[in-house]
Amino acid sequence: MQLTVPPDIESLINKRLSSGAYSDAEDVLRRALEAQDAEESWTDEERQALSAHIEEGFLQAERGELIGAAETRSQIEAMKEQWRIDRR
């Protein structure tokens, strides 16, 4: 299958490629579609659990229980790397 994508989508694909996390455009599209498929298959219970986590984070922020930006970035990068490993 051949696809023609508009410039804005091509730009997004190139942005992902430049991160080094993807091997080619097909990999970018595959992962995006897998993520979309996973999200669309969430159960009501999973959606409620996610909402509960978001609410708890909001309450923590209101209480001043936040971590710094550098630590947050570090934790997110570790989570992303683990996700990449798990997807292989």
Steps between C-alpha positions, in 0.01 A plus 500: 500500500626843409393799708509867421503713811447874528797717598389537863493122549833461321643759736374305803649178364834672439492644851458149642776366276740771615451388861686180418226287655373372164680319221288628210165656408330160507614455862354841593166415343495148646555626854245779461239255377582249774460774763171609346378141486595443863326818612184413309490160668512640856227371724282728712696377802831605340360841410374547856840399639669755274256770613571410863876534440450839338282615788758384754772689312287813502443467875873448558572816302249692708678378815837611357630145464665557165838383371732713292506514122836325468388207715172479311681491164733231629211284620311544173807412292550184709136406451525563123814290475335215689196530270728476196670192642165337579373569145787308336 
